């Protein structure tokens, strides 16, 4: 059996992106390019085509807010922030992540 390591990594990362986005925005507001840069610095390769649908979905769920701000370089930027509902969701994700890590560690013993 040949395993496509990059495909496996990609699928695992996709499942964690919403959690990562909320974690980033829990620290401070950010615009899309800044979120992508932060994810890339952490080793998650994300393109705008992947990020924008997630931001829209989280906004539509009430987890994110946004505001427009003038930019010194180019058009205004849309800054995303986490809402109270988003903080609740992040808290649930934190707990779920801890449970998942514990379960995996138990299974690997």
Secondary structure, DSSP 8 states (H G I E B T S, - for coil): ----HHHHHHHHHHHHHHHHHHHHHHH--EEHHHHHHHHHHTT----HHHHHHHHHHHHHTTSEEEEEE--SSSS-EEEEEE-HHHHHHHHHHHHHHHHHHHHHHHHH-
